Amino acid sequence: MSSTPGDKRNMIVAVPGTVTIALVLLQLVAAVVAAWVAWPAFAAVPVTVLAAVTVVLELPRWRWLASR
């Protein structure tokens, strides 16, 4: 629904890059917390690892978004 101009083709609401970064981080934190609350450790660990990998892979995009 929201997007930083230049980040995606279609956007409904234009927001600054920092807002986009914050929304992605909020989703990742919610996923990790929910996994640890709802599931046993053997299921929550992969969610946590995937969230950490996502953060590492998003860093170049976040640097670009932060400059917007």
NORURUR-V534138 format. One record per residue. N is the residue number from 0. RES is the residue in one small letter. PSI is psi in whole degrees, 0 to 359 (none if undefined). OMEGA is omega in radians with two decimals (999 if undefined). Layout:
n=N res=RES psi=PSI omega=OMEGA
n=N res=RES psi=PSI omega=OMEGA
//
This chain:
n=0 res=m psi=310 omega=3.11
n=1 res=s psi=151 omega=-3.13
n=2 res=s psi=154 omega=3.05
n=3 res=t psi=132 omega=3.11
n=4 res=p psi=131 omega=-3.12
n=5 res=g psi=347 omega=-3.12
n=6 res=d psi=320 omega=-3.12
n=7 res=k psi=161 omega=-3.10
n=8 res=r psi=310 omega=-3.07
n=9 res=n psi=131 omega=3.07
n=10 res=m psi=144 omega=3.10
n=11 res=i psi=314 omega=-3.12
n=12 res=v psi=123 omega=3.10
n=13 res=a psi=130 omega=3.12
n=14 res=v psi=157 omega=3.08
n=15 res=p psi=159 omega=-3.14
n=16 res=g psi=324 omega=-3.13
n=17 res=t psi=328 omega=3.10
n=18 res=v psi=318 omega=3.10
n=19 res=t psi=316 omega=3.11
n=20 res=i psi=315 omega=-3.13
n=21 res=a psi=320 omega=3.13
n=22 res=l psi=320 omega=3.10
n=23 res=v psi=315 omega=3.11
n=24 res=l psi=320 omega=3.11
n=25 res=l psi=317 omega=3.12
n=26 res=q psi=319 omega=-3.14
n=27 res=l psi=316 omega=3.12
n=28 res=v psi=318 omega=3.12
n=29 res=a psi=320 omega=3.13
n=30 res=a psi=316 omega=-3.12
n=31 res=v psi=313 omega=-3.14
n=32 res=v psi=314 omega=-3.14
n=33 res=a psi=321 omega=3.13
n=34 res=a psi=316 omega=-3.11
n=35 res=w psi=330 omega=3.13
n=36 res=v psi=320 omega=-2.97
n=37 res=a psi=333 omega=-3.00
n=38 res=w psi=160 omega=3.02
n=39 res=p psi=165 omega=-3.06
n=40 res=a psi=321 omega=-3.10
n=41 res=f psi=337 omega=3.09
n=42 res=a psi=329 omega=-3.10
n=43 res=a psi=330 omega=-3.13
n=44 res=v psi=313 omega=3.12
n=45 res=p psi=325 omega=3.09
n=46 res=v psi=317 omega=3.12
n=47 res=t psi=317 omega=3.12
n=48 res=v psi=315 omega=3.13
n=49 res=l psi=323 omega=3.09
n=50 res=a psi=318 omega=3.12
n=51 res=a psi=318 omega=3.09
n=52 res=v psi=319 omega=3.11
n=53 res=t psi=317 omega=3.12
n=54 res=v psi=314 omega=-3.13
n=55 res=v psi=316 omega=-3.11
n=56 res=l psi=335 omega=3.13
n=57 res=e psi=345 omega=-3.05
n=58 res=l psi=314 omega=3.11
n=59 res=p psi=318 omega=3.11
n=60 res=r psi=318 omega=-3.13
n=61 res=w psi=324 omega=3.07
n=62 res=r psi=317 omega=3.12
n=63 res=w psi=315 omega=3.14
n=64 res=l psi=322 omega=-3.13
n=65 res=a psi=335 omega=3.12
n=66 res=s psi=355 omega=-3.13
n=67 res=r psi=none omega=999
//
